[in-house]
Amino acid sequence: MDINFKYPSFAIGTHSGWNEKNNSPTTSLSIAKRILLKLKKYPFEIVFSNPDKEIPYMIKSINGDIEGVSSGAGSSIVKLDKLFYKIKRNGYRNKGFIDKQIPDREFEIKNTLFEETDNEVGGAMSNIDAQREIKIENELRGKGFLIPQKIVGLYKIKTPFEKDDAVAIIQQIDTDFRADELTMIYLFNLFFDIYGDKCSFSLEENFFNFPQYSIKEGFENFKKHYSKLFFELARNIGSIYRRFHDEGYLRGISNSWYGNELICEDGNIGVCDLESCFSKEEINDDEVFKELAKTDCNLAITAFYDSMNCFENSIASIVGSKLVEGFREGYNRKEYKKLDINLIMNQIKKFIKNKDKMIKDD
């Protein structure tokens, strides 16, 4: 299998959008693999686009003739002329646009930040969210943040339902391999080291089954071979959050979790999904900003721990604690060090080799 961070069909992660409820990754977790999709061209109106190359808009369809791979529940990755693009919001799961209201919030800047409930059409993106992402991407790039998914187009889309401001963002990408996916690869490799082919995980039932084992011996394996991998990944993410806050930005209201950090092919970590990031200037109250920054960290920590604890396995829960420890150290000490890409590639190859022995419905 080709290991391509731009088209990570090999990966599994905490993709809550592929469960039935579409809950937040920190309220109802499920592990899902990347889904190979069929796409078809769909009418669109250009708001702006790269003048050198117009990328067609495509939606998910069982009758499509263009291959793609899922990126969360509402987006797709597609390869066109040797380059890779993310179409952000092109249908829900693998069904195209659906007449289903997805729970969401809408934010508005007046003299400060306001929010309200605003459910969105399944598979569509609001223009308010798109404009927010464009604005924040430009500002963060100007401050030197690593953003490996560059917006090259904004298209107005007509959905089959009442949604006057539905749009899609087109991004040229260098990676879509998420930090939660790398974490799950580490975890499943650790499981294989401890249990061999005697353990199994059901993607459909989201259930992990494992035989009797020595927690002490499992911990020794974790400590010797994996503890540093988990810790360094989370430490880097913690330092990124600290940089956001020091620069006067929130990482993302209700969207601060490690599925929105990207693993780059050189071992660096970039950021994506910026539509719920707001600045201290926009919030216009230092105390409120500080409290919201705390919710960034608490949500990130919750995601780290709960995504491990949901396996109902003591070693996985210890991993969760190590991730939390790493995040806190990175945030407090502002420590960041590029990850060893050779170690990452070896872990991915090991996972690909052994995953069919553990994941029974892959």
C-alpha positions as CSV (number, residue, x, y, z in Angstrom):
1,M,0.0,0.0,0.0
2,D,1.3,3.5,-0.9
3,I,2.0,5.6,2.1
4,N,0.9,9.1,1.0
5,F,0.2,11.7,3.7
6,K,-1.8,13.7,1.1
7,Y,-4.1,10.8,0.5
8,P,-3.9,8.7,3.7
9,S,-6.2,5.9,2.7
10,F,-4.2,3.6,5.1
11,A,-5.2,5.5,8.3
12,I,-7.8,5.0,11.0
13,G,-8.7,7.7,13.5
14,T,-11.3,9.2,15.8
15,H,-13.7,10.3,13.1
16,S,-17.0,10.9,15.0
17,G,-18.8,12.1,11.8
18,W,-19.0,8.5,10.5
19,N,-21.1,7.4,13.4
20,E,-24.9,7.7,13.3
21,K,-25.2,10.6,15.8
22,N,-22.4,12.8,14.3
23,N,-21.5,13.9,17.8
24,S,-18.4,15.9,18.8
25,P,-15.2,13.8,19.0
26,T,-15.2,14.4,22.7
27,T,-18.8,13.4,23.4
28,S,-19.3,10.3,21.4
29,L,-16.2,8.6,20.1
30,S,-15.9,6.0,17.4
31,I,-13.0,4.8,15.5
32,A,-13.3,4.8,11.7
33,K,-11.1,4.1,8.7
34,R,-10.7,6.4,5.7
35,I,-13.4,5.7,3.2
36,L,-12.8,5.4,-0.5
37,L,-15.3,7.5,-2.3
38,K,-16.9,8.1,-5.7
39,L,-17.3,11.7,-6.7
40,K,-19.1,13.4,-9.6
41,K,-18.9,17.0,-10.9
42,Y,-21.6,19.3,-9.6
43,P,-22.6,22.9,-10.7
44,F,-20.9,25.7,-8.8
45,E,-20.4,29.5,-9.0
46,I,-16.9,30.8,-8.4
47,V,-16.6,33.4,-5.7
48,F,-12.8,33.3,-6.1
49,S,-10.4,30.8,-7.5
50,N,-6.7,30.3,-8.4
51,P,-6.4,32.2,-11.7
52,D,-3.9,29.6,-13.0
53,K,-6.0,26.6,-12.5
54,E,-9.8,26.2,-11.8
55,I,-10.5,23.1,-9.8
56,P,-13.9,21.5,-10.6
57,Y,-16.4,21.1,-7.7
58,M,-17.3,17.5,-7.0
59,I,-19.8,15.9,-4.6
60,K,-19.9,12.4,-3.2
61,S,-22.2,10.1,-5.1
62,I,-22.6,6.3,-5.4
63,N,-22.7,6.9,-9.2
64,G,-19.6,9.0,-9.4
65,D,-16.8,8.3,-11.8
66,I,-14.0,10.2,-9.9
67,E,-12.0,8.5,-7.1
68,G,-11.5,10.2,-3.8
69,V,-10.9,9.5,-0.1
70,S,-12.8,10.8,2.9
71,S,-11.6,13.7,5.1
72,G,-13.9,13.6,8.1
73,A,-17.6,13.2,7.4
74,G,-18.1,16.2,5.2
75,S,-15.1,16.6,2.9
76,S,-13.0,14.7,0.4
77,I,-9.4,14.4,-0.9
78,V,-8.9,14.1,-4.7
79,K,-5.9,13.9,-6.9
80,L,-5.8,16.1,-10.0
81,D,-2.8,16.4,-12.3
82,K,-0.3,15.1,-9.7
83,L,-1.6,17.6,-7.1
84,F,-3.9,16.8,-4.2
85,Y,-6.9,18.9,-3.2
86,K,-9.3,18.9,-0.3
87,I,-12.9,19.8,-1.1
88,K,-14.2,21.1,2.2
89,R,-17.9,20.2,2.4
90,N,-19.0,18.2,-0.6
91,G,-21.7,15.9,0.9
92,Y,-22.3,14.1,4.2
93,R,-20.4,10.8,4.7
94,N,-20.7,9.1,1.3
95,K,-24.2,10.2,0.5
96,G,-23.9,13.7,-1.0
97,F,-26.1,16.4,0.4
98,I,-28.8,15.1,2.7
99,D,-31.9,16.6,4.2
100,K,-30.6,16.3,7.8
101,Q,-29.8,19.1,10.2
102,I,-26.4,18.7,11.7
103,P,-26.1,20.3,15.2
104,D,-23.8,23.3,15.0
105,R,-23.3,26.9,16.2
106,E,-22.9,30.2,14.4
107,F,-20.7,33.0,15.7
108,E,-20.9,36.7,14.9
109,I,-18.5,39.5,15.7
110,K,-20.2,42.7,16.8
111,N,-18.5,44.6,19.6
112,T,-17.5,41.2,21.0
113,L,-18.3,37.5,20.1
114,F,-21.9,36.3,19.9
115,E,-23.0,32.7,19.4
116,E,-26.3,30.9,18.7
117,T,-27.6,27.5,17.6
118,D,-27.6,27.2,13.8
119,N,-27.9,23.7,12.5
120,E,-26.4,23.2,9.0
121,V,-27.5,21.1,6.0
122,G,-25.7,17.7,6.0
123,G,-22.6,18.1,3.8
124,A,-22.7,21.8,3.3
125,M,-20.7,24.8,4.7
126,S,-22.0,28.2,5.5
127,N,-20.4,31.3,4.0
128,I,-19.9,32.7,7.5
129,D,-17.7,29.7,8.4
130,A,-15.8,29.8,5.1
131,Q,-15.1,33.5,5.4
132,R,-13.9,32.9,8.9
133,E,-11.5,30.2,7.8
134,I,-10.1,32.4,5.0
135,K,-9.5,35.3,7.4
136,I,-7.8,33.2,10.1
137,E,-5.7,31.3,7.6
138,N,-4.3,34.6,6.1
139,E,-3.6,36.0,9.6
140,L,-1.9,32.9,10.9
141,R,0.2,32.5,7.8
142,G,1.3,36.0,8.3
143,K,2.5,35.1,11.8
144,G,4.4,32.1,10.6
145,F,2.1,29.2,11.6
146,L,2.4,26.1,9.5
147,I,-0.8,25.6,7.5
148,P,-0.3,22.7,5.1
149,Q,-3.8,23.1,3.4
150,K,-3.9,26.3,1.4
151,I,-7.2,27.8,0.3
152,V,-7.2,28.2,-3.5
153,G,-10.9,28.6,-4.2
154,L,-14.3,29.5,-2.7
155,Y,-17.4,28.2,-4.6
156,K,-21.1,29.0,-4.1
157,I,-23.1,25.8,-4.1
158,K,-26.8,25.3,-4.7
159,T,-28.1,22.4,-2.5
160,P,-31.4,20.6,-3.0
161,F,-32.6,22.1,0.2
162,E,-33.1,25.7,1.5
163,K,-29.6,26.9,2.2
164,D,-28.9,30.2,0.5
165,D,-25.4,30.7,1.7
166,A,-24.0,27.1,1.1
167,V,-20.4,27.2,-0.1
168,A,-17.4,25.0,-0.4
169,I,-13.7,25.7,0.1
170,I,-11.0,24.2,-2.2
171,Q,-7.6,23.7,-0.6
172,Q,-4.4,22.5,-2.2
173,I,-2.8,20.3,0.4
174,D,0.6,18.9,1.4
175,T,-0.9,16.5,4.0
176,D,-4.2,15.3,5.4
177,F,-2.7,12.8,7.8
178,R,-4.1,13.8,11.2
179,A,-2.5,13.6,14.6
180,D,-5.3,11.4,16.0
181,E,-4.6,8.9,13.1
182,L,-0.9,8.7,14.0
183,T,-1.9,8.2,17.6
184,M,-4.2,5.3,16.7
185,I,-1.5,3.7,14.6
186,Y,0.9,3.9,17.6
187,L,-1.9,2.4,19.8
188,F,-2.8,-0.5,17.6
189,N,0.9,-1.3,17.2
190,L,1.3,-1.4,20.9
191,F,-1.8,-3.6,21.2
192,F,-0.2,-6.0,18.6
193,D,3.0,-6.1,20.6
194,I,1.1,-7.1,23.8
195,Y,-1.6,-9.4,22.4
196,G,-0.5,-10.4,18.9
197,D,-3.4,-11.6,16.8
198,K,-5.4,-12.6,19.9
199,C,-7.0,-9.2,20.2
200,S,-9.6,-7.8,17.8
201,F,-11.4,-4.5,17.2
202,S,-14.7,-4.0,15.5
203,L,-15.1,-0.7,13.6
204,E,-18.8,-1.4,13.2
205,E,-19.5,-2.1,16.9
206,N,-16.6,0.2,18.1
207,F,-15.6,-2.6,20.5
208,F,-12.1,-3.8,21.5
209,N,-11.8,-7.4,22.6
210,F,-8.6,-8.7,24.2
211,P,-7.4,-11.8,26.2
212,Q,-6.1,-11.9,29.7
213,Y,-2.7,-10.3,30.0
214,S,-0.3,-8.9,32.6
215,I,-0.9,-5.1,33.0
216,K,2.7,-4.9,34.4
217,E,4.2,-6.5,31.3
218,G,2.0,-4.4,29.0
219,F,3.2,-1.3,30.8
220,E,6.8,-2.3,30.4
221,N,6.3,-2.7,26.7
222,F,4.6,0.7,26.5
223,K,7.3,2.4,28.6
224,K,10.2,0.9,26.6
225,H,8.9,1.3,23.0
226,Y,5.9,3.8,22.9
227,S,5.8,6.2,25.8
228,K,8.2,8.7,24.1
229,L,6.3,8.5,20.8
230,F,3.0,9.5,22.4
231,F,4.5,12.1,24.7
232,E,6.5,13.9,22.0
233,L,3.4,14.1,19.7
234,A,1.2,15.5,22.4
235,R,4.0,17.9,23.7
236,N,4.3,19.5,20.2
237,I,0.5,19.9,20.0
238,G,0.5,21.6,23.5
239,S,3.2,24.0,22.3
240,I,1.1,24.9,19.3
241,Y,-1.9,25.7,21.5
242,R,0.4,27.9,23.6
243,R,1.6,29.7,20.6
244,F,-2.0,30.3,19.5
245,H,-2.8,31.8,22.8
246,D,0.4,33.9,23.1
247,E,-0.3,35.3,19.6
248,G,-3.9,36.2,20.8
249,Y,-5.9,33.5,19.1
250,L,-8.2,30.7,20.3
251,R,-7.4,27.3,18.7
252,G,-11.1,26.7,18.1
253,I,-14.3,27.0,20.2
254,S,-15.7,23.5,20.5
255,N,-13.2,22.4,17.9
256,S,-10.0,22.0,19.9
257,W,-8.9,18.4,19.5
258,Y,-5.9,16.7,18.0
259,G,-7.8,15.6,14.9
260,N,-7.2,19.2,13.7
261,E,-3.5,18.9,13.8
262,L,-1.7,17.6,10.7
263,I,1.4,15.4,10.4
264,C,3.7,16.6,7.7
265,E,6.0,14.5,5.6
266,D,9.1,16.1,7.3
267,G,7.8,15.4,10.8
268,N,6.5,18.8,11.5
269,I,2.9,19.4,12.8
270,G,0.6,21.9,11.1
271,V,-2.9,23.1,11.8
272,C,-6.2,22.9,9.9
273,D,-10.0,23.5,10.4
274,L,-9.8,27.1,11.5
275,E,-13.4,28.2,11.1
276,S,-14.0,28.5,14.9
277,C,-10.8,30.4,15.7
278,F,-11.2,33.9,17.1
279,S,-8.8,36.6,18.2
280,K,-8.5,38.4,21.5
281,E,-9.1,41.6,19.6
282,E,-12.4,40.3,18.3
283,I,-13.5,39.0,21.7
284,N,-12.6,42.4,23.1
285,D,-12.3,41.3,26.7
286,D,-9.1,39.9,28.2
287,E,-10.8,37.9,30.9
288,V,-13.2,36.2,28.5
289,F,-10.3,35.4,26.2
290,K,-8.4,33.8,29.0
291,E,-11.4,31.7,30.1
292,L,-12.0,30.6,26.5
293,A,-8.3,29.7,26.1
294,K,-8.7,27.4,29.2
295,T,-11.6,25.7,27.4
296,D,-9.3,25.1,24.4
297,C,-6.9,23.3,26.6
298,N,-9.5,21.4,28.6
299,L,-11.2,20.2,25.4
300,A,-7.9,19.1,23.9
301,I,-7.0,17.2,27.1
302,T,-10.5,15.6,27.2
303,A,-10.1,14.4,23.6
304,F,-6.6,12.9,24.3
305,Y,-7.8,11.0,27.4
306,D,-11.3,10.0,26.3
307,S,-10.1,8.7,22.9
308,M,-7.9,6.2,24.8
309,N,-10.1,5.5,27.7
310,C,-13.0,4.5,25.4
311,F,-11.2,1.2,24.7
312,E,-11.9,0.1,28.3
313,N,-8.3,-1.1,28.5
314,S,-5.8,-0.2,31.2
315,I,-2.9,0.2,28.9
316,A,-4.9,2.5,26.6
317,S,-5.9,4.6,29.6
318,I,-2.2,4.9,30.6
319,V,-1.5,6.1,27.0
320,G,-4.2,8.7,27.5
321,S,-2.5,9.9,30.7
322,K,0.8,10.2,28.8
323,L,-0.8,12.2,26.1
324,V,-2.2,14.6,28.6
325,E,1.2,14.8,30.3
326,G,2.8,15.7,27.0
327,F,0.3,18.3,26.1
328,R,0.6,20.0,29.4
329,E,4.4,20.1,29.3
330,G,4.4,21.4,25.7
331,Y,1.9,24.1,26.7
332,N,3.7,25.2,29.9
333,R,7.3,25.0,28.6
334,K,6.6,26.0,25.0
335,E,8.7,23.0,23.8
336,Y,8.5,21.9,20.2
337,K,10.7,19.5,18.3
338,K,10.1,18.0,14.9
339,L,9.1,14.4,15.0
340,D,11.4,11.7,13.7
341,I,9.8,10.9,10.3
342,N,11.7,7.6,10.0
343,L,10.1,6.3,13.2
344,I,6.7,7.4,12.0
345,M,7.1,5.6,8.7
346,N,8.2,2.4,10.4
347,Q,5.2,2.6,12.7
348,I,2.9,3.1,9.7
349,K,4.4,0.1,7.8
350,K,4.0,-2.0,10.9
351,F,0.4,-1.0,11.3
352,I,-0.4,-1.7,7.6
353,K,1.3,-5.2,7.9
354,N,-0.7,-6.2,11.0
355,K,-4.0,-4.3,10.9
356,D,-6.0,-7.1,9.2
357,K,-5.1,-9.4,12.1
358,M,-6.6,-7.0,14.6
359,I,-9.4,-5.0,12.8
360,K,-12.0,-7.7,11.9
361,D,-14.2,-5.5,9.7
362,D,-11.7,-3.3,7.9
